[in-house]
Amino acid sequence: MTLRIMPEDVEIDLDDLLERIKNVIPEGTDLGATETQPVAFGLKALRMNLSRDESLGGTDDIEAAINAVEGVSQVEVERVSRM
């Protein structure tokens, strides 16, 4: 799956935010590639690829965990596919 995480504002350190997100990703979910993506007016989003066994369910628990991180404004699921 690919997630797009929007920070609360342009002043958020995305490297620090990524490290805090890594610490809350539910067990059984593997983090793949990450990148920053320009949005507008200096704001950048984090994009990350995650994988997990589909028996663990959908993305709701992952989205909730990331949304709870201070500095995160929004989590959007861009893509989900089966491997």
KEPARO-376333 format. One record per residue (C-alpha): residue number from 1; residue in one letter; y, x, z. Coordinates in Angstrom, 3 decimals. Example, Ala and Ser with C-alpha at 12.3 -4.5 7.8 and 13.67 -1.06 7.14 Angstrom:
// residues 2
(1,a,(-4.500,12.300,7.800)) (2,s,(-1.060,13.670,7.140)) 
This chain:
// residues 83
(1,m,(0.000,0.000,0.000)) (2,t,(3.575,1.091,-0.532)) (3,l,(6.260,0.204,2.004)) (4,r,(10.019,0.507,1.696)) (5,i,(11.799,1.010,5.019)) (6,m,(15.530,0.464,5.232)) (7,p,(17.452,2.226,8.021)) (8,e,(20.142,0.409,10.004)) (9,d,(22.920,2.534,8.471)) (10,v,(23.685,5.710,6.522)) (11,e,(24.032,7.769,9.712)) (12,i,(20.307,7.476,10.569)) (13,d,(18.429,10.795,10.227)) (14,l,(15.569,9.819,7.905)) (15,d,(13.411,12.819,8.875)) (16,d,(13.615,11.803,12.536)) (17,l,(13.018,8.157,11.643)) (18,l,(9.914,9.113,9.653)) (19,e,(8.510,11.077,12.604)) (20,r,(9.034,8.104,14.931)) (21,i,(7.391,5.783,12.398)) (22,k,(4.373,8.108,12.145)) (23,n,(3.888,7.734,15.900)) (24,v,(3.620,3.923,15.765)) (25,i,(1.449,3.419,12.689)) (26,p,(-1.651,1.518,13.863)) (27,e,(-4.907,3.412,14.271)) (28,g,(-7.066,3.346,11.169)) (29,t,(-4.039,3.516,8.867)) (30,d,(-3.595,6.752,6.939)) (31,l,(-0.185,7.979,5.819)) (32,g,(0.005,9.330,2.296)) (33,a,(3.037,10.451,0.316)) (34,t,(6.549,9.738,1.572)) (35,e,(9.892,9.994,-0.188)) (36,t,(13.502,8.990,0.173)) (37,q,(15.045,6.692,-2.390)) (38,p,(18.790,6.220,-2.945)) (39,v,(19.869,2.589,-2.522)) (40,a,(23.691,2.365,-2.670)) (41,f,(26.853,3.787,-1.097)) (42,g,(25.016,6.726,0.475)) (43,l,(22.257,4.583,1.973)) (44,k,(18.714,5.841,1.407)) (45,a,(15.404,4.105,2.029)) (46,l,(12.086,5.623,3.057)) (47,r,(9.125,4.858,0.824)) (48,m,(5.672,5.567,2.122)) (49,n,(2.153,5.118,0.894)) (50,l,(-0.415,4.012,3.428)) (51,s,(-4.110,3.290,3.172)) (52,r,(-6.576,1.545,5.432)) (53,d,(-9.913,-0.179,5.273)) (54,e,(-9.363,-3.768,4.185)) (55,s,(-11.593,-4.987,7.036)) (56,l,(-8.656,-4.166,9.349)) (57,g,(-6.647,-6.972,7.772)) (58,g,(-3.332,-7.204,5.982)) (59,t,(-0.030,-5.488,6.587)) (60,d,(1.415,-7.667,9.376)) (61,d,(0.561,-5.277,12.232)) (62,i,(1.926,-2.286,10.324)) (63,e,(5.164,-4.090,9.465)) (64,a,(5.625,-5.250,13.063)) (65,a,(5.041,-1.750,14.464)) (66,i,(7.542,-0.154,12.067)) (67,n,(10.127,-2.926,12.560)) (68,a,(10.031,-2.213,16.303)) (69,v,(11.194,1.394,15.768)) (70,e,(14.830,1.928,16.715)) (71,g,(16.908,2.552,13.602)) (72,v,(14.763,0.433,11.267)) (73,s,(16.576,-2.479,9.688)) (74,q,(13.905,-3.879,7.378)) (75,v,(10.363,-3.224,6.142)) (76,e,(9.378,-4.448,2.705)) (77,v,(5.879,-4.330,1.221)) (78,e,(6.362,-3.192,-2.361)) (79,r,(2.750,-2.988,-3.456)) (80,v,(-0.755,-3.599,-2.147)) (81,s,(-3.848,-2.710,-4.109)) (82,r,(-7.524,-2.089,-3.561)) (83,m,(-9.011,1.354,-3.923)) 
